[in-house]
């Protein structure tokens, strides 16, 4: 079920490969080590969930993978180096939908093309197709204030998918939603992700919810308190497609409990500045 982080086989899962990656932030009072010695590989089309204590560097790790932060140590390789400088290679979804209130939903989705300095017109039909897939085809001309929180997050997901990125990075995207809407969004994400199995995107999903991590992921990466490192990687050997009924299974409960116990036994974060 679980595997020691140091034994992760990068060669067999090298679409994204992190080799002893670390990152330290410089502050006025000294350097703060955010993540340390991160080593594991991710296969193309794999769904990776990441859990860990608050402040352990989960979001920092996403930024490193997206190229928004340069590692202080180690090496990151994505698609054997072919990801460099490609516009739209990564789609990102945040905890807040981050929709512009003065633009309608279609215009918000098309922002992905604008931010990549691409002409918007060729992407209009794709944007409408994505909204239809996300069950928002009747809301393209509506404004964010006219949609529920869950519907706004679906629109944000459509925006992230507009340029058809090979990699989707998601930073606690459903954390602010109520429990029922969150469950619906979990199912919606899996439906969209698995719609074309041969062309599944590689998803890295950060969450504080252990059940959510297990429900969505092919593997669950457990990080330690700051400086964040990988303590264990759990294989989720549960059948797909996943359904809400699966949450009631003994296998689901056992794995969720095992990960909970792993997190509960962790020491407090380091507080010493370098």
DRENPA-3360 file (N, C-alpha, C; in nm, 2 decimals, always signed):
BEGIN
1 = XXXXXXXX = +0.08/-0.12/+0.00/+0.00/+0.00/+0.00/+0.09/+0.12/+0.00 ~ +0.18/+0.13/+0.10/+0.27/+0.25/+0.11/+0.40/+0.22/+0.06 ~ +0.48/+0.32/+0.02/+0.62/+0.30/-0.02/+0.70/+0.41/+0.04 ~ +0.82/+0.37/+0.08/+0.92/+0.47/+0.13/+0.95/+0.57/+0.02 ~ +0.95/+0.70/+0.06/+0.98/+0.80/-0.04/+1.11/+0.79/-0.11 ~ +1.21/+0.74/-0.04/+1.34/+0.73/-0.10/+1.35/+0.62/-0.21 ~ +1.26/+0.53/-0.21/+1.26/+0.42/-0.30/+1.17/+0.45/-0.42 ~ +1.11/+0.57/-0.44/+1.03/+0.60/-0.56/+1.11/+0.58/-0.68;
9 = XXXXXXXX = +1.05/+0.51/-0.78/+1.12/+0.48/-0.90/+1.10/+0.59/-1.01 ~ +1.19/+0.68/-1.02/+1.17/+0.79/-1.12/+1.18/+0.74/-1.26 ~ +1.26/+0.64/-1.28/+1.28/+0.59/-1.42/+1.15/+0.54/-1.48 ~ +1.06/+0.48/-1.39/+0.94/+0.42/-1.44/+0.83/+0.52/-1.44 ~ +0.85/+0.64/-1.39/+0.74/+0.74/-1.39/+0.80/+0.87/-1.41 ~ +0.87/+0.89/-1.53/+0.95/+1.01/-1.54/+0.89/+1.12/-1.63 ~ +0.76/+1.12/-1.65/+0.70/+1.24/-1.72/+0.73/+1.37/-1.64 ~ +0.72/+1.36/-1.51/+0.76/+1.46/-1.42/+0.86/+1.40/-1.32;
17 = XXXXXXXX = +0.98/+1.44/-1.31/+1.08/+1.38/-1.22/+1.14/+1.49/-1.13 ~ +1.13/+1.47/-1.00/+1.19/+1.55/-0.90/+1.30/+1.48/-0.83 ~ +1.42/+1.53/-0.84/+1.54/+1.46/-0.79/+1.60/+1.55/-0.68 ~ +1.58/+1.51/-0.55/+1.63/+1.58/-0.44/+1.61/+1.74/-0.45 ~ +1.48/+1.77/-0.48/+1.45/+1.91/-0.50/+1.43/+1.98/-0.36 ~ +1.49/+2.10/-0.35/+1.47/+2.18/-0.23/+1.45/+2.32/-0.26 ~ +1.38/+2.40/-0.17/+1.36/+2.54/-0.20/+1.36/+2.61/-0.06 ~ +1.44/+2.72/-0.06/+1.45/+2.81/+0.06/+1.41/+2.95/+0.02;
25 = XXXXXXXX = +1.33/+3.02/+0.11/+1.30/+3.15/+0.08/+1.39/+3.25/+0.16 ~ +1.42/+3.36/+0.10/+1.50/+3.46/+0.17/+1.41/+3.56/+0.24 ~ +1.42/+3.58/+0.37/+1.34/+3.68/+0.44/+1.43/+3.78/+0.51 ~ +1.37/+3.88/+0.56/+1.45/+3.99/+0.63/+1.52/+3.93/+0.76 ~ +1.46/+3.82/+0.82/+1.52/+3.77/+0.94/+1.60/+3.64/+0.91 ~ +1.62/+3.61/+0.78/+1.70/+3.49/+0.75/+1.63/+3.40/+0.65 ~ +1.70/+3.30/+0.60/+1.64/+3.21/+0.51/+1.55/+3.11/+0.57 ~ +1.44/+3.07/+0.51/+1.34/+2.97/+0.56/+1.34/+2.86/+0.46;
33 = XXXXXXXX = +1.37/+2.74/+0.50/+1.36/+2.62/+0.41/+1.22/+2.57/+0.40 ~ +1.16/+2.58/+0.28/+1.02/+2.55/+0.26/+1.01/+2.40/+0.23 ~ +1.08/+2.34/+0.14/+1.08/+2.20/+0.11/+1.22/+2.15/+0.10 ~ +1.24/+2.02/+0.13/+1.37/+1.96/+0.14/+1.37/+1.82/+0.07 ~ +1.47/+1.80/-0.02/+1.50/+1.67/-0.06/+1.38/+1.59/-0.12 ~ +1.30/+1.66/-0.21/+1.18/+1.60/-0.27/+1.23/+1.51/-0.38 ~ +1.20/+1.38/-0.38/+1.24/+1.29/-0.48/+1.13/+1.19/-0.51 ~ +1.06/+1.21/-0.63/+0.97/+1.11/-0.67/+0.93/+1.14/-0.82;
41 = XXXXXXXX = +0.87/+1.04/-0.89/+0.84/+1.06/-1.03/+0.69/+1.05/-1.05 ~ +0.64/+1.11/-1.15/+0.50/+1.11/-1.18/+0.48/+1.06/-1.33 ~ +0.40/+0.97/-1.35/+0.37/+0.91/-1.48/+0.28/+1.00/-1.56 ~ +0.29/+1.00/-1.69/+0.20/+1.08/-1.78/+0.06/+1.03/-1.75 ~ -0.04/+1.12/-1.73/-0.18/+1.08/-1.71/-0.21/+1.04/-1.57 ~ -0.12/+1.04/-1.48/-0.14/+1.00/-1.34/-0.21/+1.11/-1.26 ~ -0.29/+1.07/-1.17/-0.36/+1.17/-1.08/-0.29/+1.15/-0.94 ~ -0.21/+1.26/-0.90/-0.14/+1.26/-0.78/-0.21/+1.35/-0.68;
49 = XXXXXXXX = -0.24/+1.30/-0.56/-0.29/+1.38/-0.45/-0.17/+1.41/-0.35 ~ -0.17/+1.53/-0.30/-0.07/+1.56/-0.20/-0.13/+1.61/-0.08 ~ -0.10/+1.55/+0.04/-0.15/+1.60/+0.17/-0.04/+1.62/+0.26 ~ -0.06/+1.70/+0.36/+0.04/+1.73/+0.46/-0.01/+1.84/+0.55 ~ +0.06/+1.87/+0.66/+0.02/+1.97/+0.76/+0.02/+2.11/+0.69 ~ -0.05/+2.20/+0.75/-0.05/+2.34/+0.70/+0.09/+2.40/+0.70 ~ +0.13/+2.47/+0.60/+0.26/+2.53/+0.59/+0.38/+2.43/+0.56 ~ +0.34/+2.31/+0.52/+0.45/+2.21/+0.49/+0.51/+2.23/+0.35;
57 = XXXXXXXX = +0.46/+2.32/+0.27/+0.52/+2.34/+0.14/+0.45/+2.28/+0.02 ~ +0.33/+2.24/+0.04/+0.25/+2.17/-0.07/+0.23/+2.27/-0.18 ~ +0.19/+2.39/-0.15/+0.17/+2.49/-0.26/+0.30/+2.53/-0.32 ~ +0.41/+2.54/-0.24/+0.54/+2.57/-0.29/+0.59/+2.47/-0.39 ~ +0.56/+2.34/-0.36/+0.60/+2.24/-0.45/+0.52/+2.25/-0.59 ~ +0.40/+2.29/-0.58/+0.32/+2.32/-0.71/+0.39/+2.43/-0.79 ~ +0.43/+2.54/-0.72/+0.50/+2.65/-0.78/+0.63/+2.61/-0.85 ~ +0.70/+2.52/-0.78/+0.83/+2.47/-0.84/+0.80/+2.39/-0.97;
65 = XXXXXXXX = +0.70/+2.31/-0.96/+0.67/+2.22/-1.08/+0.62/+2.31/-1.20 ~ +0.54/+2.42/-1.16/+0.49/+2.51/-1.27/+0.60/+2.60/-1.32 ~ +0.72/+2.61/-1.26/+0.82/+2.69/-1.30/+0.81/+2.83/-1.25 ~ +0.72/+2.85/-1.15/+0.71/+2.99/-1.09/+0.81/+3.01/-0.98 ~ +0.87/+2.91/-0.93/+0.98/+2.92/-0.84/+1.10/+2.83/-0.88 ~ +1.22/+2.88/-0.88/+1.34/+2.80/-0.92/+1.39/+2.72/-0.79 ~ +1.41/+2.59/-0.80/+1.46/+2.52/-0.69/+1.59/+2.57/-0.64 ~ +1.61/+2.57/-0.51/+1.74/+2.60/-0.45/+1.84/+2.49/-0.46;
73 = XXXXXXXX = +1.78/+2.37/-0.47/+1.86/+2.25/-0.47/+1.79/+2.14/-0.56 ~ +1.87/+2.05/-0.61/+1.81/+1.94/-0.68/+1.78/+1.97/-0.83 ~ +1.70/+1.88/-0.89/+1.67/+1.89/-1.03/+1.53/+1.85/-1.06 ~ +1.46/+1.93/-1.14/+1.32/+1.90/-1.19/+1.33/+1.89/-1.34 ~ +1.27/+1.78/-1.38/+1.26/+1.75/-1.53/+1.11/+1.72/-1.56 ~ +1.06/+1.79/-1.66/+0.92/+1.77/-1.71/+0.92/+1.73/-1.85 ~ +0.86/+1.62/-1.89/+0.85/+1.57/-2.03/+0.99/+1.58/-2.09 ~ +1.09/+1.53/-2.02/+1.23/+1.52/-2.07/+1.28/+1.66/-2.12;
81 = XXXXXXXX = +1.23/+1.76/-2.06/+1.28/+1.90/-2.09/+1.20/+1.97/-2.20 ~ +1.10/+1.90/-2.25/+1.02/+1.96/-2.36/+0.91/+2.06/-2.32 ~ +0.90/+2.07/-2.19/+0.79/+2.16/-2.13/+0.84/+2.31/-2.13 ~ +0.97/+2.33/-2.14/+1.03/+2.46/-2.12/+0.97/+2.56/-2.22 ~ +0.93/+2.68/-2.17/+0.88/+2.79/-2.25/+0.77/+2.76/-2.34 ~ +0.69/+2.66/-2.31/+0.57/+2.63/-2.39/+0.45/+2.70/-2.33 ~ +0.38/+2.80/-2.40/+0.27/+2.86/-2.34/+0.15/+2.76/-2.32 ~ +0.09/+2.77/-2.21/-0.03/+2.69/-2.18/+0.01/+2.54/-2.14;
89 = XXXXXXXX = +0.14/+2.52/-2.11/+0.17/+2.38/-2.08/+0.11/+2.34/-1.94 ~ +0.09/+2.43/-1.85/+0.03/+2.40/-1.72/-0.10/+2.48/-1.71 ~ -0.20/+2.41/-1.66/-0.33/+2.47/-1.62/-0.33/+2.47/-1.47 ~ -0.38/+2.59/-1.42/-0.37/+2.60/-1.27/-0.51/+2.64/-1.22 ~ -0.56/+2.57/-1.11/-0.68/+2.60/-1.05/-0.65/+2.63/-0.90 ~ -0.70/+2.74/-0.85/-0.67/+2.78/-0.71/-0.79/+2.76/-0.62 ~ -0.77/+2.78/-0.49/-0.89/+2.77/-0.39/-1.00/+2.86/-0.43 ~ -0.97/+2.98/-0.47/-1.07/+3.08/-0.51/-1.07/+3.07/-0.67;
97 = XXXXXXXX = -1.19/+3.08/-0.72/-1.21/+3.08/-0.87/-1.13/+3.19/-0.94 ~ -1.11/+3.30/-0.88/-1.04/+3.42/-0.94/-1.10/+3.46/-1.07 ~ -1.23/+3.48/-1.07/-1.30/+3.52/-1.19/-1.31/+3.67/-1.19 ~ -1.29/+3.74/-1.30/-1.31/+3.89/-1.30/-1.46/+3.92/-1.30 ~ -1.50/+4.00/-1.21/-1.65/+4.02/-1.19/-1.71/+4.10/-1.31 ~ -1.63/+4.18/-1.38/-1.68/+4.26/-1.49/-1.68/+4.19/-1.62 ~ -1.64/+4.06/-1.62/-1.64/+3.98/-1.75/-1.74/+3.86/-1.73 ~ -1.81/+3.83/-1.84/-1.90/+3.71/-1.83/-1.81/+3.58/-1.82;
105 = XXXXXXXX = -1.88/+3.47/-1.81/-1.81/+3.35/-1.78/-1.73/+3.31/-1.91 ~ -1.79/+3.32/-2.03/-1.71/+3.29/-2.15/-1.59/+3.37/-2.16 ~ -1.60/+3.50/-2.13/-1.48/+3.59/-2.14/-1.38/+3.55/-2.03 ~ -1.42/+3.51/-1.91/-1.33/+3.47/-1.81/-1.25/+3.34/-1.85 ~ -1.32/+3.25/-1.92/-1.26/+3.13/-1.97/-1.15/+3.16/-2.07 ~ -1.19/+3.25/-2.16/-1.10/+3.29/-2.27/-0.98/+3.37/-2.22 ~ -0.98/+3.41/-2.10/-0.86/+3.48/-2.04/-0.73/+3.40/-2.05 ~ -0.75/+3.27/-2.05/-0.63/+3.18/-2.06/-0.55/+3.20/-2.19;
113 = XXXXXXXX = -0.63/+3.22/-2.30/-0.56/+3.25/-2.43/-0.50/+3.39/-2.42 ~ -0.57/+3.49/-2.37/-0.52/+3.63/-2.36/-0.39/+3.63/-2.28 ~ -0.38/+3.56/-2.17/-0.26/+3.56/-2.08/-0.15/+3.50/-2.15 ~ -0.17/+3.41/-2.24/-0.07/+3.34/-2.32/-0.03/+3.42/-2.45 ~ -0.09/+3.54/-2.46/-0.06/+3.62/-2.58/-0.11/+3.55/-2.71 ~ -0.22/+3.48/-2.70/-0.27/+3.41/-2.82/-0.40/+3.48/-2.86 ~ -0.44/+3.47/-2.99/-0.56/+3.52/-3.04/-0.68/+3.45/-2.97 ~ -0.78/+3.52/-2.93/-0.89/+3.46/-2.86/-0.99/+3.39/-2.95;
121 = XXXXXXXX = -1.00/+3.44/-3.07/-1.11/+3.39/-3.16/-1.10/+3.24/-3.19 ~ -0.98/+3.19/-3.21/-0.98/+3.04/-3.24/-1.02/+2.95/-3.12 ~ -1.03/+3.01/-3.00/-1.05/+2.93/-2.88/-1.20/+2.95/-2.84 ~ -1.28/+3.03/-2.91/-1.42/+3.05/-2.86/-1.50/+2.92/-2.87 ~ -1.49/+2.84/-2.97/-1.56/+2.72/-2.98/-1.52/+2.62/-2.88 ~ -1.39/+2.61/-2.85/-1.34/+2.52/-2.75/-1.39/+2.56/-2.61 ~ -1.39/+2.69/-2.58/-1.44/+2.74/-2.46/-1.59/+2.70/-2.44 ~ -1.67/+2.72/-2.54/-1.81/+2.68/-2.53/-1.82/+2.53/-2.51;
129 = XXXXXXXX = -1.74/+2.45/-2.57/-1.74/+2.31/-2.56/-1.71/+2.27/-2.41 ~ -1.61/+2.33/-2.36/-1.57/+2.30/-2.22/-1.68/+2.34/-2.12 ~ -1.74/+2.45/-2.15/-1.85/+2.49/-2.06/-1.97/+2.39/-2.07 ~ -1.99/+2.34/-2.19/-2.09/+2.24/-2.20/-2.05/+2.11/-2.12 ~ -1.93/+2.07/-2.13/-1.88/+1.95/-2.06/-1.90/+1.97/-1.91 ~ -1.87/+2.09/-1.86/-1.88/+2.13/-1.72/-2.03/+2.16/-1.68 ~ -2.12/+2.14/-1.77/-2.26/+2.17/-1.75/-2.29/+2.32/-1.72 ~ -2.22/+2.40/-1.79/-2.24/+2.55/-1.78/-2.27/+2.61/-1.91;
137 = XXXXXXXX = -2.32/+2.53/-2.01/-2.34/+2.58/-2.14/-2.45/+2.69/-2.14 ~ -2.54/+2.69/-2.05/-2.64/+2.79/-2.04/-2.60/+2.92/-1.96 ~ -2.47/+2.92/-1.92/-2.43/+3.03/-1.84/-2.31/+3.11/-1.89 ~ -2.28/+3.09/-2.02/-2.17/+3.15/-2.08/-2.18/+3.30/-2.08 ~ -2.30/+3.36/-2.09/-2.31/+3.50/-2.09/-2.34/+3.56/-1.95 ~ -2.35/+3.48/-1.85/-2.37/+3.52/-1.71/-2.24/+3.58/-1.65 ~ -2.26/+3.65/-1.55/-2.15/+3.71/-1.47/-2.12/+3.63/-1.35 ~ -2.00/+3.63/-1.30/-1.97/+3.54/-1.18/-2.06/+3.55/-1.06;
145 = XXXXXXXX = -2.11/+3.67/-1.04/-2.20/+3.70/-0.92/-2.34/+3.62/-0.94 ~ -2.37/+3.58/-1.06/-2.49/+3.51/-1.09/-2.48/+3.36/-1.08 ~ -2.36/+3.31/-1.04/-2.33/+3.17/-1.03/-2.30/+3.13/-0.89 ~ -2.33/+3.01/-0.85/-2.29/+2.95/-0.72/-2.14/+2.93/-0.71 ~ -2.09/+2.91/-0.59/-1.95/+2.88/-0.57/-1.90/+2.77/-0.65 ~ -1.98/+2.66/-0.65/-1.94/+2.54/-0.73/-1.94/+2.57/-0.88 ~ -2.03/+2.64/-0.93/-2.04/+2.67/-1.07/-1.92/+2.76/-1.11 ~ -1.89/+2.86/-1.02/-1.77/+2.94/-1.05/-1.64/+2.86/-1.06;
153 = XXXXXXXX = -1.63/+2.76/-0.97/-1.51/+2.68/-0.97/-1.50/+2.59/-1.10 ~ -1.62/+2.55/-1.15/-1.62/+2.48/-1.27/-1.57/+2.57/-1.39 ~ -1.62/+2.70/-1.38/-1.57/+2.79/-1.48/-1.42/+2.81/-1.48 ~ -1.37/+2.81/-1.35/-1.22/+2.82/-1.34/-1.15/+2.70/-1.39 ~ -1.21/+2.58/-1.38/-1.15/+2.46/-1.43/-1.15/+2.47/-1.58 ~ -1.26/+2.52/-1.64/-1.27/+2.53/-1.79/-1.16/+2.63/-1.84 ~ -1.13/+2.74/-1.77/-1.03/+2.83/-1.80/-0.89/+2.76/-1.80 ~ -0.87/+2.68/-1.70/-0.74/+2.60/-1.69/-0.72/+2.50/-1.80;
161 = XXXXXXXX = -0.83/+2.45/-1.85/-0.83/+2.35/-1.96/-0.83/+2.41/-2.10 ~ -0.85/+2.54/-2.11/-0.88/+2.60/-2.24/-0.76/+2.57/-2.34 ~ -0.64/+2.58/-2.30/-0.53/+2.56/-2.39/-0.48/+2.41/-2.40 ~ -0.57/+2.33/-2.35/-0.54/+2.18/-2.35/-0.40/+2.15/-2.29 ~ -0.38/+2.19/-2.17/-0.24/+2.17/-2.11/-0.22/+2.02/-2.07 ~ -0.10/+1.97/-2.09/-0.08/+1.83/-2.05/-0.08/+1.81/-1.90 ~ -0.05/+1.92/-1.82/-0.04/+1.91/-1.68/-0.14/+2.01/-1.61 ~ -0.22/+1.96/-1.52/-0.32/+2.04/-1.44/-0.27/+2.04/-1.30;
169 = XXXXXXXX = -0.25/+2.16/-1.25/-0.21/+2.18/-1.11/-0.32/+2.24/-1.03 ~ -0.36/+2.18/-0.92/-0.48/+2.22/-0.85/-0.44/+2.24/-0.70 ~ -0.46/+2.36/-0.65/-0.42/+2.40/-0.51/-0.54/+2.42/-0.42 ~ -0.59/+2.31/-0.36/-0.70/+2.31/-0.27/-0.82/+2.38/-0.34 ~ -0.86/+2.33/-0.46/-0.96/+2.41/-0.54/-1.10/+2.40/-0.48 ~ -1.13/+2.30/-0.40/-1.26/+2.28/-0.35/-1.27/+2.31/-0.20 ~ -1.17/+2.36/-0.14/-1.16/+2.38/+0.00/-1.26/+2.47/+0.06 ~ -1.31/+2.57/-0.02/-1.40/+2.67/+0.03/-1.55/+2.63/+0.01;
177 = XXXXXXXX = -1.57/+2.52/-0.05/-1.71/+2.47/-0.08/-1.77/+2.39/+0.03 ~ -1.90/+2.39/+0.03/-1.97/+2.31/+0.13/-1.95/+2.16/+0.10 ~ -1.98/+2.07/+0.19/-1.95/+1.93/+0.18/-2.02/+1.87/+0.05 ~ -2.14/+1.90/+0.03/-2.22/+1.84/-0.08/-2.16/+1.89/-0.21 ~ -2.14/+2.02/-0.22/-2.08/+2.08/-0.35/-1.94/+2.02/-0.37 ~ -1.87/+2.01/-0.27/-1.73/+1.95/-0.28/-1.73/+1.81/-0.34 ~ -1.82/+1.73/-0.29/-1.84/+1.59/-0.34/-1.88/+1.60/-0.49 ~ -1.97/+1.69/-0.52/-2.01/+1.70/-0.66/-1.89/+1.74/-0.75;
185 = XXXXXXXX = -1.81/+1.83/-0.70/-1.70/+1.88/-0.78/-1.59/+1.77/-0.79 ~ -1.57/+1.69/-0.69/-1.48/+1.57/-0.70/-1.53/+1.48/-0.82 ~ -1.65/+1.45/-0.82/-1.71/+1.36/-0.93/-1.70/+1.43/-1.06 ~ -1.72/+1.56/-1.07/-1.71/+1.64/-1.19/-1.57/+1.64/-1.24 ~ -1.48/+1.66/-1.15/-1.34/+1.66/-1.19/-1.29/+1.53/-1.25 ~ -1.33/+1.42/-1.19/-1.30/+1.29/-1.24/-1.36/+1.26/-1.37 ~ -1.49/+1.30/-1.38/-1.56/+1.28/-1.51/-1.48/+1.36/-1.63 ~ -1.45/+1.48/-1.60/-1.38/+1.56/-1.71/-1.24/+1.50/-1.73;
193 = XXXXXXXX = -1.17/+1.46/-1.63/-1.03/+1.41/-1.64/-1.03/+1.28/-1.71 ~ -1.13/+1.19/-1.69/-1.13/+1.06/-1.75/-1.22/+1.05/-1.87 ~ -1.26/+1.16/-1.92/-1.35/+1.16/-2.04/-1.29/+1.09/-2.16 ~ -1.16/+1.13/-2.18/-1.08/+1.07/-2.29/-0.96/+1.00/-2.23 ~ -0.98/+0.87/-2.19/-0.88/+0.80/-2.11/-0.74/+0.80/-2.18 ~ -0.74/+0.79/-2.31/-0.61/+0.79/-2.38/-0.53/+0.92/-2.37 ~ -0.61/+1.03/-2.34/-0.55/+1.16/-2.34/-0.56/+1.22/-2.20 ~ -0.57/+1.14/-2.10/-0.58/+1.20/-1.96/-0.47/+1.29/-1.93;
201 = XXXXXXXX = -0.50/+1.40/-1.87/-0.40/+1.50/-1.82/-0.33/+1.45/-1.70 ~ -0.21/+1.49/-1.68/-0.14/+1.46/-1.55/-0.19/+1.56/-1.45 ~ -0.25/+1.52/-1.34/-0.30/+1.61/-1.24/-0.23/+1.60/-1.11 ~ -0.19/+1.71/-1.05/-0.13/+1.72/-0.92/-0.22/+1.80/-0.83 ~ -0.28/+1.74/-0.73/-0.39/+1.80/-0.66/-0.35/+1.81/-0.51 ~ -0.35/+1.93/-0.46/-0.31/+1.96/-0.32/-0.44/+1.97/-0.24 ~ -0.45/+1.91/-0.13/-0.57/+1.91/-0.04/-0.53/+1.89/+0.10 ~ -0.62/+1.94/+0.19/-0.61/+1.91/+0.33/-0.70/+1.79/+0.37;
209 = XXXXXXXX = -0.78/+1.75/+0.28/-0.88/+1.64/+0.31/-0.82/+1.51/+0.27 ~ -0.80/+1.42/+0.37/-0.75/+1.29/+0.34/-0.85/+1.21/+0.25 ~ -0.98/+1.21/+0.29/-1.08/+1.13/+0.21/-1.08/+1.18/+0.06 ~ -1.07/+1.31/+0.04/-1.07/+1.37/-0.09/-0.94/+1.32/-0.17 ~ -0.83/+1.32/-0.10/-0.70/+1.28/-0.16/-0.71/+1.13/-0.21 ~ -0.77/+1.05/-0.12/-0.78/+0.90/-0.16/-0.89/+0.88/-0.27 ~ -1.00/+0.96/-0.26/-1.10/+0.94/-0.36/-1.06/+0.98/-0.50 ~ -0.97/+1.08/-0.51/-0.93/+1.13/-0.64/-0.81/+1.06/-0.70;
217 = XXXXXXXX = -0.71/+1.03/-0.61/-0.58/+1.00/-0.66/-0.55/+0.86/-0.70 ~ -0.45/+0.84/-0.79/-0.39/+0.71/-0.81/-0.29/+0.68/-0.70 ~ -0.22/+0.79/-0.66/-0.13/+0.78/-0.54/-0.15/+0.90/-0.45 ~ -0.13/+0.88/-0.32/-0.13/+0.99/-0.23/+0.01/+1.01/-0.17 ~ +0.06/+1.13/-0.19/+0.19/+1.17/-0.14/+0.17/+1.24/-0.01 ~ +0.24/+1.19/+0.09/+0.22/+1.25/+0.23/+0.35/+1.33/+0.26 ~ +0.33/+1.46/+0.29/+0.45/+1.54/+0.32/+0.46/+1.57/+0.47 ~ +0.58/+1.59/+0.52/+0.61/+1.62/+0.66/+0.59/+1.77/+0.69;
225 = XXXXXXXX = +0.59/+1.81/+0.82/+0.59/+1.95/+0.85/+0.71/+2.02/+0.79 ~ +0.71/+2.15/+0.78/+0.82/+2.23/+0.73/+0.95/+2.20/+0.80 ~ +1.06/+2.19/+0.72/+1.06/+2.19/+0.58/+1.00/+2.06/+0.52 ~ +0.91/+2.08/+0.42/+0.84/+1.97/+0.37/+0.92/+1.87/+0.30 ~ +0.91/+1.74/+0.33/+0.97/+1.64/+0.26/+0.87/+1.52/+0.25 ~ +0.89/+1.43/+0.16/+0.80/+1.32/+0.14/+0.83/+1.21/+0.25 ~ +0.73/+1.18/+0.33/+0.74/+1.07/+0.43/+0.70/+0.94/+0.37 ~ +0.60/+0.94/+0.29/+0.55/+0.81/+0.23/+0.46/+0.84/+0.11;
233 = XXXXXXXX = +0.45/+0.75/+0.02/+0.36/+0.75/-0.09/+0.28/+0.63/-0.09 ~ +0.15/+0.65/-0.09/+0.05/+0.54/-0.09/-0.01/+0.52/-0.22 ~ -0.01/+0.39/-0.27/-0.09/+0.35/-0.39/-0.23/+0.34/-0.35 ~ -0.32/+0.40/-0.44/-0.46/+0.39/-0.41/-0.52/+0.28/-0.51 ~ -0.53/+0.16/-0.45/-0.57/+0.05/-0.54/-0.72/+0.03/-0.53 ~ -0.79/+0.13/-0.57/-0.94/+0.13/-0.57/-0.99/+0.14/-0.71 ~ -1.10/+0.08/-0.75/-1.14/+0.08/-0.89/-1.19/+0.21/-0.94 ~ -1.17/+0.23/-1.07/-1.23/+0.35/-1.14/-1.33/+0.29/-1.24;
241 = XXXXXXXX = -1.43/+0.37/-1.27/-1.46/+0.50/-1.22/-1.50/+0.50/-1.07 ~ -1.46/+0.61/-1.00/-1.49/+0.62/-0.86/-1.63/+0.67/-0.84 ~ -1.70/+0.62/-0.74/-1.84/+0.67/-0.71/-1.85/+0.70/-0.56 ~ -1.95/+0.78/-0.52/-1.97/+0.81/-0.38/-1.98/+0.69/-0.30 ~ -2.04/+0.58/-0.35/-2.06/+0.46/-0.28/-1.92/+0.40/-0.23 ~ -1.82/+0.43/-0.31/-1.68/+0.38/-0.28/-1.64/+0.43/-0.14 ~ -1.68/+0.55/-0.10/-1.64/+0.60/+0.02/-1.68/+0.52/+0.14 ~ -1.78/+0.43/+0.12/-1.83/+0.35/+0.23/-1.76/+0.21/+0.24;
249 = XXXXXXXX = -1.67/+0.19/+0.14/-1.60/+0.06/+0.14/-1.50/+0.05/+0.25 ~ -1.47/-0.07/+0.30/-1.37/-0.10/+0.40/-1.23/-0.05/+0.35 ~ -1.20/-0.08/+0.22/-1.07/-0.05/+0.17/-1.05/+0.10/+0.17 ~ -1.15/+0.18/+0.13/-1.14/+0.33/+0.14/-1.11/+0.38/+0.28 ~ -1.19/+0.33/+0.37/-1.18/+0.37/+0.51/-1.04/+0.33/+0.57 ~ -1.00/+0.21/+0.54/-0.87/+0.16/+0.59/-0.75/+0.25/+0.54 ~ -0.75/+0.28/+0.41/-0.64/+0.36/+0.36/-0.65/+0.51/+0.42 ~ -0.77/+0.56/+0.42/-0.78/+0.70/+0.48/-0.73/+0.70/+0.62;
257 = XXXXXXXX = -0.77/+0.60/+0.70/-0.72/+0.59/+0.84/-0.57/+0.58/+0.85 ~ -0.51/+0.50/+0.76/-0.37/+0.48/+0.77/-0.30/+0.61/+0.74 ~ -0.35/+0.69/+0.64/-0.28/+0.81/+0.61/-0.30/+0.91/+0.73 ~ -0.42/+0.91/+0.79/-0.45/+1.00/+0.90/-0.35/+0.97/+1.02 ~ -0.33/+0.84/+1.04/-0.24/+0.80/+1.15/-0.10/+0.84/+1.12 ~ -0.06/+0.84/+0.99/+0.07/+0.88/+0.95/+0.09/+1.03/+0.98 ~ -0.01/+1.11/+0.94/+0.00/+1.25/+0.96/-0.01/+1.29/+1.11 ~ -0.09/+1.22/+1.19/-0.10/+1.25/+1.33/+0.02/+1.22/+1.41;
265 = XXXXXXXX = +0.10/+1.13/+1.36/+0.23/+1.09/+1.43/+0.35/+1.18/+1.40 ~ +0.32/+1.28/+1.32/+0.44/+1.36/+1.27/+0.48/+1.46/+1.38 ~ +0.61/+1.50/+1.39/+0.65/+1.60/+1.49/+0.61/+1.74/+1.44 ~ +0.62/+1.84/+1.53/+0.59/+1.98/+1.49/+0.69/+2.03/+1.39 ~ +0.66/+2.13/+1.31/+0.75/+2.19/+1.21/+0.88/+2.25/+1.28 ~ +0.98/+2.25/+1.20/+1.10/+2.32/+1.25/+1.08/+2.47/+1.25 ~ +1.13/+2.54/+1.35/+1.11/+2.69/+1.36/+1.24/+2.76/+1.35 ~ +1.35/+2.69/+1.34/+1.48/+2.76/+1.34/+1.51/+2.81/+1.20;
273 = XX = +1.55/+2.94/+1.19/+1.59/+3.00/+1.06/+1.74/+2.95/+1.03 ~ +1.77/+2.94/+0.90/+1.90/+2.90/+0.86/+2.00/+3.02/+0.88;
% end
